[in-house]
């Protein structure tokens, strides 16, 4: 057996301790950023328009979306658009629970008016 063949065989069969410690694979799984489906904003807007709060929610969504769209054009990043979609999807998903809580007759007797608090500080 030639020396080069013996060298190749040795490196294939035996690894050093340092080679065992080093790996091309990360020791943790990378976090995949949330990316909504391409039609998610349009579907979201349709859901918002169908809700009883449409007169408030639709202009707020459109304003946030426009601001995020301008930011993404300026920075070449889609992160802001994804955040707007994710935030509003969460809002729509939690709306029934909030409605049920409000309809349950919760006691808001210990409510503190923020305007009153601010006037006290001045």
C-alpha positions in Angstrom: 0.0 0.0 0.0 1.4 3.4 -1.0 1.9 6.2 1.5 -0.8 8.4 0.0 -3.3 5.5 0.2 -2.4 4.8 3.8 -2.8 8.5 4.6 -6.3 8.7 3.0 -7.4 5.5 4.8 -6.1 6.9 8.1 -8.0 10.2 7.7 -11.2 8.5 6.7 -11.3 6.0 9.5 -9.8 8.0 12.3 -10.7 11.5 13.4 -8.9 13.5 15.9 -10.5 14.9 19.0 -10.5 18.4 17.5 -12.2 17.2 14.4 -15.0 15.6 16.5 -15.5 18.9 18.3 -15.7 20.9 15.2 -18.7 20.5 13.0 -20.2 22.4 10.0 -23.6 21.9 11.6 -24.9 24.5 14.1 -25.5 23.2 17.6 -28.9 24.8 17.6 -31.7 25.0 15.0 -31.9 28.4 13.4 -35.2 30.3 14.0 -37.2 30.5 10.8 -38.8 34.0 10.5 -42.5 34.1 10.2 -43.5 34.7 6.6 -47.2 35.0 5.9 -48.7 33.7 2.7 -48.5 36.1 -0.2 -52.3 36.7 -0.1 -52.4 37.1 3.7 -52.8 40.9 3.7 -55.8 40.8 1.3 -57.4 38.0 3.3 -56.8 39.9 6.5 -58.4 43.0 5.1 -61.4 41.0 4.0 -61.8 39.6 7.5 -61.5 43.1 9.0 -64.1 44.5 6.6 -66.5 41.7 7.7 -66.1 42.4 11.4 -68.5 44.7 13.3 -65.6 46.9 14.2 -64.7 47.5 10.5 -65.2 51.3 10.7 -62.4 51.5 13.3 -60.2 48.5 12.3 -59.9 48.9 8.5 -58.5 52.5 8.6 -56.1 51.5 11.4 -54.9 48.5 9.5 -54.5 50.5 6.2 -52.6 53.2 8.0 -50.2 50.7 9.7 -49.9 48.7 6.4 -49.0 51.9 4.4 -46.4 52.9 7.0 -44.8 49.4 7.0 -44.9 49.3 3.2 -43.0 52.7 3.0 -40.5 51.4 5.5 -39.9 48.2 3.6 -39.4 50.1 0.4 -36.8 52.3 2.2 -35.0 49.5 3.9 -35.5 46.6 1.5 -36.9 44.5 4.4 -40.2 42.7 4.7 -40.0 42.4 8.5 -42.3 45.3 9.2 -44.9 44.0 6.8 -44.8 40.6 8.4 -45.2 42.2 11.9 -48.3 44.1 10.8 -49.9 41.0 9.4 -49.0 38.9 12.5 -50.3 41.6 14.9 -53.6 41.9 13.1 -54.1 38.2 12.8 -53.6 38.0 16.5 -56.1 40.8 17.1 -58.7 39.0 15.0 -58.0 35.7 16.6 -58.4 37.1 20.2 -61.4 39.3 19.5 -64.0 36.6 20.3 -62.4 36.0 23.7 -62.3 39.7 24.4 -65.9 40.0 23.5 -66.9 37.1 25.7 -64.9 38.7 28.6 -66.7 42.0 28.2 -70.1 40.3 27.8 -69.5 38.4 31.0 -70.1 41.5 33.1 -66.6 41.9 34.5 -66.2 44.3 37.4 -64.2 47.3 36.4 -64.9 49.2 39.6 -61.2 49.5 40.3 -60.6 51.1 36.9 -58.3 54.1 37.0 -58.8 56.8 34.4 -55.5 57.6 32.8 -56.5 61.2 32.1 -57.2 61.7 35.8 -53.8 60.2 36.6 -52.0 62.5 34.2 -53.8 65.6 35.6 -52.7 64.6 39.1 -49.0 64.5 38.1 -49.1 68.1 36.7 
